[in-house]
Amino acid sequence: MSNPTELRARAAELESRVPPVTAGPRTDDERMWLEKAAALRAEADKLDKTRQ
């Protein structure tokens, strides 16, 4: 299992693949990356709360 820091780093890497919103409409892949990043951040937050 990954730790919260690793999960957030993976989320940041996925988000870095997505160009700024001013670049035009999001592709399906870009939306998928952002959704996955949000899920990874939520999992990291959940792990943080269980460790307190």
N, C-alpha and C positions, 0 to 999 in steps of 0.2 A: 504494500500500500504506500502511496506517495504521501509526503508530508505537505502541510499547507504552503510552504515556501516553494516547493517544486510545482504544485498545482498552479500557484499564481504566476510563476515563471512561464509555464506552458501556456497559460491564458494570455499573457503579454505577448508571447511569440505568435500566437494565432492572430491576435489583434493587430500586430505589426504587418501582417499580410494584407490587411484591408486598407485601401487608399481612403483619403478623406472623403467625406460625403459630398464635397463640392466637385469631386471627380466624376460624378454621375450616378446613375442608379446602381444599386448593389446587384451583383450577380448571385445566383443561387449558392455558389461556393462561398462567397463572402458572407452571406447571411448565415450559412452553416457554421463558418469559423467563429462568427460573433456569438452565435447561440452556444456553441461548444465552450467558448471562453467564459461566457456567463455561467454556464453549468459548473465549470472548473472552479470559478471564484466562489460560487455558492457552496460547493463541496469543501473548499478550503475554510470558509467561514464556519461551516458545520463542524469540521474537525477542531477548529480553534475553540469553539464553545464546549465541546466534549472534553477538552484537555484542561479546562479551567477548574 
